[in-house]
């Protein structure tokens, strides 16, 4: 398993039905963005993560750790 540093977050990327790339941060529920390209989606999610963390800090809420493990299961 890859160790995530404090300044990193696991991001899921997947296509939507309109051809956009969705970027979602599972350790930050509700932190989702998109882009027309993979690069744009990653840039947008970086901004969304920063804003999401700022809001959590302003509210005095705990910032969840990124303890997501990605694996696959054979069917």
Secondary structure, 3 states (H helix, E strand, C coil): CCCCCCCCCCCEEEECCCCCEEEECCCCCCCEEEECCHHHHHHHHHHHHHHHHHHHHHCCCCCCCCCCCCCCCCC
